[in-house]
Amino acid sequence: MVEKGIQEDRRYFGRKSRSTSQPSRRQVTLIEREQITEHAEALGLEGIRAGEVRSNMETTGVDLQKLMGCDVQVGGAVVRFYEPRTPCAKMDALFPGLRQLMENSRQGVLAYVVRSGVVRVGDAIRPVE
């Protein structure tokens, strides 16, 4: 939902900025499944299960960093990618060393909702022209 995020997302939906009391821009997090696979390999893991790195959406076949600053259509919704996601200590709690691997634009992106819409597994992700 515009200025709110993904309905039923306990962490971000409807969150307000502590400093301004305005809607937080941190509404949706996305990460590339390919990046997760690289991190797992670097850590000597067989894999990292879907959802384990706490991102709202895991993508395939799209370079999220190249879309930074763009409006991006995801299914029926449009989100704006505004900055790289910041890895937190919870990543090392999952797998020691994961947080460091996720630094320097290897951790996905943060987005806020520009236009509400339904998003389903398998929906295309493309920049809005």
C-alpha positions in Angstrom: 0.0 0.0 0.0 1.2 3.5 -0.8 3.3 4.9 2.0 2.8 1.8 4.1 4.4 -1.2 2.5 3.3 -4.8 2.3 0.1 -5.6 4.1 0.6 -8.2 6.9 4.4 -7.4 7.2 4.8 -6.9 10.9 8.3 -5.3 10.6 7.6 -2.5 8.2 3.9 -2.0 7.4 2.7 1.4 8.4 6.0 2.2 10.2 6.5 5.9 11.0 9.9 7.7 11.1 11.0 8.3 14.7 12.4 11.7 13.8 9.6 13.1 11.5 6.5 11.0 12.4 6.0 10.7 8.6 5.7 7.3 6.9 9.0 5.5 6.8 10.5 4.9 3.4 11.7 1.5 4.6 8.6 -0.3 3.4 9.9 -3.2 1.2 13.2 -5.1 1.1 14.4 -7.0 -1.9 17.4 -9.2 -2.5 18.6 -11.3 -5.5 18.5 -15.1 -5.0 21.7 -15.3 -7.0 23.4 -13.1 -4.4 22.1 -15.3 -1.6 23.6 -18.3 -3.4 27.0 -16.6 -3.7 27.0 -15.8 0.1 26.1 -19.4 0.9 28.9 -20.7 -1.3 31.4 -18.3 0.3 30.4 -19.5 3.8 30.7 -23.2 2.7 26.9 -23.8 3.1 24.8 -26.0 0.9 22.3 -23.1 0.6 20.3 -20.5 2.5 16.6 -21.2 2.6 14.1 -18.7 1.0 13.1 -16.0 3.5 16.0 -16.8 5.9 17.8 -13.4 5.2 14.6 -11.5 6.2 13.9 -9.8 2.9 10.3 -9.2 1.8 11.1 -10.4 -1.8 13.7 -12.6 -3.2 14.3 -12.1 -7.0 15.9 -14.0 -9.8 17.3 -12.7 -13.1 17.4 -8.9 -12.2 20.3 -6.7 -11.1 18.6 -4.7 -8.3 21.5 -2.4 -7.8 21.3 -1.2 -11.4 17.7 0.0 -10.7 18.7 2.1 -7.7 16.8 5.4 -7.8 14.2 4.1 -10.3 10.5 3.4 -10.1 10.1 -0.4 -10.6 7.0 -2.3 -11.4 6.6 -5.5 -9.4 3.4 -7.3 -10.5 0.7 -4.7 -10.1 2.6 -2.4 -7.7 5.2 0.2 -8.4 8.1 0.7 -5.9 11.0 3.1 -5.9 14.4 1.6 -5.0 16.1 4.3 -2.9 19.2 2.8 -1.2 21.1 -0.4 -0.6 19.8 -2.6 2.3 21.9 -2.4 5.4 22.9 -5.8 6.8 22.3 -6.1 10.5 23.7 -8.3 13.3 20.8 -10.8 12.7 22.7 -11.9 9.6 25.7 -13.1 11.7 23.3 -14.7 14.1 22.0 -16.8 11.2 25.5 -17.6 9.7 28.7 -16.1 11.2 30.3 -13.9 8.5 27.2 -13.3 6.5 26.9 -9.7 7.6 30.3 -8.8 6.2 29.6 -10.6 2.9 26.5 -8.5 2.5 28.3 -5.2 2.7 29.1 -3.0 -0.3 25.9 -3.4 -2.3 25.7 -7.2 -1.9 22.7 -7.2 0.4 19.7 -6.1 -1.7 17.8 -2.8 -1.8 15.2 -0.8 0.2 12.1 0.5 -1.5 9.0 2.4 -0.8 5.6 1.9 -2.4 4.7 4.5 -5.1 1.5 2.7 -6.4 -0.4 0.0 -4.6 -1.0 -3.3 -6.4 -1.1 -7.1 -6.0 2.3 -8.9 -6.2 2.5 -12.6 -6.8 5.3 -15.1 -6.9 6.7 -15.1 -10.4 5.6 -11.6 -11.3 8.0 -9.7 -13.6 10.2 -6.9 -12.2 11.0 -4.1 -14.6 11.7 -0.4 -14.6 8.9 2.0 -15.3 9.5 4.0 -18.4 
